[in-house]
Amino acid sequence: MNIAFAAERQSEETMILDAVDKFLEADVRSYAHDLEARDEYPAEIVEKMKAMGLFGCLIAPEYGGLGLSSTTYAKIIERISAVWMSVSGILNSHIIMAAAVQRNGTQKQKDHYLPLFATAELRGGIALTEPDCGTDLQAIRTIAKREGNDYVVNGAKTWITNSYYGNCFALLVKTDPNADPRHKGMSLLIAEKGPGFHVARKLPKLGYRGIDTCELYFEDYRVPADRLIGGVEGRGLKHILNGLELGRINVAARGVGVADAALKEAVTYAQTRKTFGKPICEHQAIQLKLAEMATRVEAARLLTYRAAEAFDRGDRCDMEAGMAKYFATEAAVENATEAMRIHGAYGYSKEFNVERLYRDAPLLVIGEGTNEMQRIIIARQLIARNPA
C-alpha cells in the first residue's frame, strides 16, 4: 500500500472513531441503562446511526456507503459494545445482509439495493435460523417454490434480529428440497416485507435487550424472481457463509467490547472499594484477577483485528474468524463473571453496569455459531491447511 494513502486512511479511521466515541458519550451511554431495563427499542439512537452513515459503513462509496475496512468496522463495534452491546446487533445483521448483496448480487441488485441499504431506507438483517434448525443450516424447511416470475415462500424463522422494526431481509430458503447434497438446493432471497410475511412475536431474553428479536412465518409469501441473490439457484449457503465470516468478526468485536467494559468497571471499583484498611486493588487476590482480565482483552483484540485484516485482504478466514469469535466471547463471559465477583454484592445489583454485562455476555458464545462449532471449524481448517 502507498505510504501516503495508508496515512490518509489512518487519519480517516481516527476521525470516524472519534465521531463514534462522541456519539456514544452524548447519545447512548446515559440512556442505555434505562432503555435496557425496560427492554425498549432505541429508536432515537438508530436514527442518529442512520444520519452518521453507520448502516452503510462497509458498502462501497459508489453505492453511497462509507467504504470502511472491516478492521475499522470491528473497532466501531468494539466501542459500541463496551457502552451497550444491543446497539451493535442492530448494525451487524443489516451489514451482513448488505455484504451478501455486495459480494454476490447481480449488478442490477447492487445498483438498486445497496444505496437503499446505505441510507437504511431499507433496513433489516438475515433470516436463517428455524425452530428445528440452528447450527445445521442445511436442515432448514422453509420452501421457495418458483411460480412464473415469483417464488412462493412457506415456512418459519426464529431468533431473527431487526425483524420487527426492519423491512428487508436476506432470506435463506430451499428452492430444491430434494437436492443431494442438501446445500445445492439452498438459495438466498432479498425479502421485503409484504403480504404473507408475518412477524409472530418478539422473543423475551435474559440479556441483549432493547433490540427486536422475533419469530417469523411465511404463508404464500411472494418474492419476485429477480430478487434471487446472484440470479442462480443453489448458491444460498455459500453466499451466507461468506457473510457469517464477517458476522463472527462482529461478534468477536462485541466480545472485546464487553470484556473491556467489564475490566474497566472492575479496575475503577477496585480502587475505590476498601477492605482491611486499604483499596481491594492492593490485595493480591484481586490483582491476579485484574491481570488475567487485562490479558484476555488484549489477546482477544489482537485475534479480532487479525481476522478482520484477513477478511479485508479477501483471504479465506473461517479459521481466523472462528478463533477470534471463540476466544473473544469466552473472554467476555469470564471477564463479566470476574467483574461481578470483584464488585461483590454490588455486582449483583441492577443499579450497576456489571449486572448487564453479566447477562449480555452469554449470548456471544451461542450466537453466529456456537463456540463448540467454532472449535470444530478451527480444527478442520488446521488439518486442511497443514496436510501430513
C-alpha positions as MATLAB code, in Angstrom:
seq = 'MNIAFAAERQSEETMILDAVDKFLEADVRSYAHDLEARDEYPAEIVEKMKAMGLFGCLIAPEYGGLGLSSTTYAKIIERISAVWMSVSGILNSHIIMAAAVQRNGTQKQKDHYLPLFATAELRGGIALTEPDCGTDLQAIRTIAKREGNDYVVNGAKTWITNSYYGNCFALLVKTDPNADPRHKGMSLLIAEKGPGFHVARKLPKLGYRGIDTCELYFEDYRVPADRLIGGVEGRGLKHILNGLELGRINVAARGVGVADAALKEAVTYAQTRKTFGKPICEHQAIQLKLAEMATRVEAARLLTYRAAEAFDRGDRCDMEAGMAKYFATEAAVENATEAMRIHGAYGYSKEFNVERLYRDAPLLVIGEGTNEMQRIIIARQLIARNPA';
ca = [
       0.000    0.000    0.000;
       1.243    3.511   -0.828;
       2.544    5.222    2.342;
       0.639    8.465    1.705;
      -2.575    6.536    1.045;
      -2.060    4.465    4.198;
      -1.580    7.639    6.246;
      -4.748    9.132    4.736;
      -6.756    6.017    5.618;
      -5.340    6.069    9.149;
      -6.389    9.694    9.544;
      -9.858    8.864    8.197;
     -10.195    5.981   10.644;
      -9.178    8.209   13.550;
     -11.806   10.803   12.626;
     -14.518    8.164   12.266;
     -13.680    6.504   15.576;
     -13.596    9.895   17.321;
     -17.058   10.647   15.908;
     -18.337    7.271   17.134;
     -16.905    7.901   20.621;
     -18.620   11.305   20.805;
     -21.901    9.799   19.634;
     -21.700    7.067   22.276;
     -20.988    9.533   25.070;
     -23.682   12.002   24.019;
     -26.467    9.729   22.810;
     -26.034    6.201   24.178;
     -24.212    5.881   27.499;
     -26.627    7.891   29.627;
     -29.699    6.205   28.107;
     -28.577    2.593   27.841;
     -29.332    1.545   31.417;
     -32.976    2.651   31.408;
     -33.739    1.524   27.849;
     -32.246   -1.906   28.560;
     -34.154   -2.238   31.824;
     -37.437   -1.530   30.009;
     -36.460   -3.672   27.022;
     -37.297   -0.614   24.906;
     -36.192   -0.271   21.305;
     -33.645    2.578   20.974;
     -35.394    4.353   18.107;
     -33.620    7.706   18.545;
     -30.217    6.015   18.689;
     -30.987    4.167   15.456;
     -31.963    7.419   13.735;
     -28.665    9.004   14.775;
     -26.754    5.994   13.418;
     -28.588    6.408   10.120;
     -27.560   10.073    9.980;
     -23.933    9.103   10.644;
     -23.988    6.617    7.771;
     -23.126    3.674   10.006;
     -25.583    1.343    8.270;
     -23.543    1.790    5.106;
     -20.130    1.600    6.740;
     -18.961   -1.391    4.649;
     -20.889   -0.517    1.488;
     -18.708    0.836   -1.327;
     -18.762    4.643   -1.860;
     -20.145    4.270   -5.402;
     -23.340    2.943   -3.802;
     -23.474    5.683   -1.157;
     -21.652    3.850    1.625;
     -18.599    4.802    3.674;
     -16.455    2.016    2.220;
     -14.670    1.323    5.509;
     -12.439   -1.675    6.072;
     -13.765   -4.485    8.236;
     -10.887   -3.700   10.627;
     -12.296   -0.209   11.203;
     -15.758   -1.749   11.448;
     -14.510   -4.128   14.165;
     -13.165   -1.147   16.114;
     -16.528    0.615   15.809;
     -18.382   -2.464   17.065;
     -15.927   -2.876   19.938;
     -16.606    0.692   21.077;
     -20.372    0.395   20.763;
     -20.459   -2.916   22.639;
     -18.446   -1.504   25.516;
     -21.282    1.003   26.035;
     -24.365   -1.086   25.094;
     -23.989   -4.324   23.188;
     -27.541   -4.402   21.825;
     -26.847   -1.408   19.580;
     -24.057   -3.318   17.818;
     -26.507   -6.079   16.917;
     -28.782   -3.600   15.160;
     -25.866   -2.869   12.833;
     -24.493   -6.379   12.437;
     -27.444   -8.191   10.886;
     -28.091   -5.338    8.474;
     -24.466   -5.220    7.373;
     -24.323   -8.996    6.764;
     -27.381   -8.644    4.514;
     -25.741   -5.770    2.644;
     -22.475   -7.719    2.329;
     -24.331  -10.702    0.832;
     -25.700   -8.448   -1.922;
     -22.464   -6.508   -2.419;
     -20.366   -9.681   -2.749;
     -22.790  -11.956   -4.554;
     -25.637   -9.943   -6.049;
     -26.235   -9.188   -9.713;
     -25.267   -5.717  -10.901;
     -28.931   -4.770  -11.062;
     -29.420   -5.906   -7.457;
     -26.381   -3.919   -6.308;
     -27.471   -0.780   -8.141;
     -30.971   -0.912   -6.675;
     -30.470   -2.213   -3.135;
     -27.073   -1.048   -1.903;
     -27.926    2.687   -1.940;
     -31.118    1.904   -0.006;
     -29.159   -0.222    2.484;
     -26.516    2.510    2.886;
     -29.108    5.084    3.970;
     -31.079    2.425    5.903;
     -34.223    3.323    3.934;
     -34.318   -0.441    3.632;
     -33.021   -1.904    6.880;
     -33.096   -5.394    8.291;
     -30.921   -8.447    8.526;
     -30.597  -12.141    7.800;
     -33.312  -14.756    8.263;
     -31.577  -18.105    8.672;
     -32.431  -19.908   11.926;
     -35.588  -22.018   12.182;
     -37.421  -23.567   15.150;
     -35.954  -27.037   14.436;
     -32.684  -25.849   12.909;
     -29.923  -23.791   14.449;
     -26.323  -24.622   13.604;
     -27.260  -27.124   10.877;
     -28.498  -24.642    8.279;
     -28.775  -27.360    5.640;
     -31.721  -28.721    7.630;
     -33.932  -25.668    7.051;
     -37.509  -26.375    5.968;
     -38.611  -23.013    4.558;
     -39.511  -23.706    0.911;
     -39.496  -21.274   -2.014;
     -41.369  -22.695   -4.997;
     -40.998  -20.997   -8.377;
     -44.323  -19.927   -9.890;
     -43.919  -17.835  -13.032;
     -41.991  -14.670  -12.187;
     -42.220  -15.212   -8.431;
     -41.041  -17.501   -5.674;
     -43.807  -18.525   -3.262;
     -42.385  -18.958    0.233;
     -43.800  -21.022    3.089;
     -42.067  -21.731    6.381;
     -40.881  -20.191    9.642;
     -37.813  -18.496   11.095;
     -36.868  -17.678   14.683;
     -34.380  -15.546   16.611;
     -34.308  -13.034   13.750;
     -32.672   -9.718   14.690;
     -34.229   -6.450   13.425;
     -37.308   -8.358   12.320;
     -39.948   -6.164   13.967;
     -38.643   -2.723   13.017;
     -36.723   -3.823    9.913;
     -38.280   -4.116    6.474;
     -35.899   -6.200    4.318;
     -34.040   -9.477    4.881;
     -31.684  -11.917    3.245;
     -33.929  -14.976    3.492;
     -32.404  -18.451    3.295;
     -34.746  -20.961    1.628;
     -34.854  -24.347   -0.053;
     -35.550  -23.943   -3.768;
     -34.917  -27.684   -4.273;
     -35.835  -29.651   -1.120;
     -34.694  -32.937   -2.716;
     -31.186  -31.808   -3.710;
     -28.269  -34.050   -2.796;
     -26.089  -32.747   -1.259;
     -28.590  -30.576    0.552;
     -26.706  -27.290    0.143;
     -27.209  -27.424   -3.647;
     -30.911  -26.854   -3.073;
     -30.471  -23.714   -0.950;
     -30.905  -20.151   -2.192;
     -30.866  -16.647   -0.740;
     -33.656  -14.179   -1.492;
     -33.932  -10.438   -0.891;
     -37.213  -10.415    1.015;
     -39.025   -7.131    1.657;
     -41.994   -7.189    3.997;
     -45.353   -7.624    2.311;
     -48.441   -9.854    2.206;
     -47.661  -13.290    3.634;
     -44.619  -12.073    5.623;
     -45.703  -12.240    9.280;
     -43.917  -11.228   12.488;
     -45.326  -13.654   15.041;
     -43.925  -12.325   18.310;
     -40.983  -10.650   19.984;
     -38.916  -13.124   21.990;
     -38.194  -12.359   25.673;
     -34.485  -12.652   26.511;
     -32.213  -12.784   29.546;
     -29.918  -10.132   28.078;
     -29.365   -8.418   24.728;
     -32.499   -6.437   25.478;
     -33.872   -3.426   23.626;
     -33.154   -4.935   20.222;
     -36.060   -6.593   18.377;
     -35.598  -10.362   18.085;
     -38.666  -12.122   16.718;
     -40.253  -15.218   15.255;
     -41.396  -15.007   11.628;
     -43.632  -17.142    9.490;
     -44.300  -17.061    5.773;
     -47.625  -18.032    4.272;
     -47.736  -17.999    0.465;
     -45.371  -15.025    0.598;
     -44.341  -13.943   -2.910;
     -40.837  -12.742   -3.799;
     -40.090  -11.599   -7.374;
     -37.642  -13.995   -9.009;
     -35.214  -11.188   -9.809;
     -34.542  -10.930   -6.068;
     -32.715  -14.248   -6.015;
     -29.245  -13.111   -4.908;
     -26.794  -13.772   -7.717;
     -29.582  -14.856  -10.066;
     -28.709  -18.573   -9.818;
     -30.387  -21.123   -7.531;
     -28.395  -23.407   -5.252;
     -25.747  -20.949   -4.065;
     -27.506  -19.594   -0.995;
     -25.484  -21.423    1.638;
     -22.194  -20.320    0.068;
     -23.396  -16.726   -0.086;
     -24.485  -16.615    3.536;
     -21.405  -18.412    4.874;
     -19.259  -15.639    3.374;
     -21.360  -13.165    5.319;
     -21.098  -15.176    8.517;
     -17.306  -14.766    8.473;
     -17.974  -11.039    8.780;
     -20.657  -11.750   11.388;
     -18.199  -13.708   13.504;
     -15.714  -10.858   13.327;
     -18.539   -8.607   14.541;
     -19.364  -10.938   17.434;
     -15.673  -11.214   18.313;
     -15.502   -7.401   18.412;
     -18.556   -7.388   20.662;
     -16.744   -9.824   22.927;
     -13.759   -7.491   23.090;
     -16.028   -4.562   23.929;
     -17.877   -6.397   26.701;
     -14.657   -7.860   28.122;
     -13.007   -4.431   28.099;
     -16.027   -2.763   29.716;
     -16.007   -5.397   32.471;
     -12.288   -4.837   33.028;
     -12.704   -1.055   33.284;
     -15.600   -1.385   35.711;
     -13.521   -3.753   37.846;
     -10.388   -1.552   37.784;
     -12.375    1.522   38.830;
     -14.260   -0.253   41.594;
     -11.142   -1.999   42.930;
      -9.518    1.379   43.535;
     -12.454    2.827   45.479;
     -13.667   -0.158   47.486;
     -11.672   -0.704   50.691;
     -11.341   -3.754   52.932;
      -8.995   -4.304   55.841;
      -7.885   -0.691   55.661;
      -6.791   -0.498   52.016;
      -8.270   -0.494   48.482;
      -9.009   -4.011   47.278;
      -6.738   -3.443   44.252;
      -3.859   -3.774   46.710;
      -4.914   -7.302   47.664;
      -3.033   -9.934   45.697;
      -6.184  -11.979   45.011;
      -7.756   -9.027   43.197;
      -4.524   -8.158   41.380;
      -4.376  -11.667   39.923;
      -7.926  -11.335   38.629;
      -7.277   -7.923   37.048;
      -4.111   -9.140   35.346;
      -5.927  -12.111   33.812;
      -8.790   -9.892   32.667;
      -6.475   -7.362   31.026;
      -4.508  -10.070   29.227;
      -7.718  -11.643   27.895;
      -8.871   -8.303   26.480;
      -5.614   -7.620   24.684;
      -5.326  -11.151   23.258;
      -8.969  -11.082   22.104;
      -8.465   -7.682   20.466;
      -5.403   -8.836   18.530;
      -7.133  -12.006   17.312;
     -10.146   -9.969   16.175;
      -8.085   -7.437   14.251;
      -6.065  -10.244   12.637;
      -9.265  -11.898   11.398;
     -10.611   -8.565   10.112;
      -7.364   -7.891    8.230;
      -7.576  -11.320    6.573;
     -11.182  -10.596    5.559;
     -10.107   -7.246    4.091;
      -7.444   -8.995    2.007;
     -10.088  -11.323    0.603;
      -8.464  -14.377    2.187;
     -10.467  -17.334    3.375;
     -10.675  -16.609    7.090;
     -13.159  -19.014    8.659;
     -10.376  -20.305   10.936;
      -9.187  -16.812   11.898;
     -12.744  -15.549   12.423;
     -13.563  -18.703   14.373;
     -10.530  -18.266   16.634;
     -11.378  -14.621   17.250;
     -15.042  -15.335   17.906;
     -14.276  -18.250   20.213;
     -11.586  -16.561   22.291;
     -13.102  -13.063   22.481;
     -16.564  -14.249   23.504;
     -15.183  -16.596   26.158;
     -13.137  -13.619   27.388;
     -16.351  -11.604   27.643;
     -18.050  -14.276   29.768;
     -15.003  -14.737   32.010;
     -14.388  -11.016   32.475;
     -18.056  -10.274   33.158;
     -18.081  -13.021   35.798;
     -14.858  -11.829   37.405;
     -16.062   -8.217   37.410;
     -19.186   -9.304   39.246;
     -17.118  -11.190   41.818;
     -14.826   -8.196   42.330;
     -17.871   -5.988   42.884;
     -19.328   -8.459   45.381;
     -22.987   -7.843   46.190;
     -22.951   -4.608   44.183;
     -22.168   -6.599   41.050;
     -25.452   -8.442   41.544;
     -27.414   -5.193   41.713;
     -29.275   -3.855   38.702;
     -28.006   -0.394   39.589;
     -24.535   -1.284   38.297;
     -23.499   -1.919   34.676;
     -21.697   -5.108   35.666;
     -25.015   -6.897   36.070;
     -25.966   -6.071   32.463;
     -22.592   -7.202   31.125;
     -23.050  -10.483   33.001;
     -26.411  -11.050   31.263;
     -25.274   -9.918   27.810;
     -22.066  -11.952   27.576;
     -23.558  -15.498   27.364;
     -25.334  -14.711   24.090;
     -21.967  -14.188   22.426;
     -20.792  -17.760   22.977;
     -24.023  -19.010   21.342;
     -24.735  -16.517   18.535;
     -23.226  -16.660   15.000;
     -22.351  -20.323   15.532;
     -21.747  -21.779   18.984;
     -18.224  -21.842   20.348;
     -18.295  -25.623   20.199;
     -18.852  -25.315   16.452;
     -16.067  -22.734   16.183;
     -13.592  -25.196   17.672;
     -14.617  -27.843   15.148;
     -14.160  -25.345   12.295;
     -10.741  -24.337   13.644;
      -9.599  -27.943   13.903;
     -10.838  -28.871   10.428;
      -9.146  -25.880    8.834;
      -5.986  -26.566   10.786;
      -5.821  -30.063    9.272;
      -6.790  -28.859    5.778;
      -4.086  -26.186    5.772;
      -1.407  -28.489    7.131;
      -1.744  -31.875    5.370;
       0.672  -34.570    6.520;
];
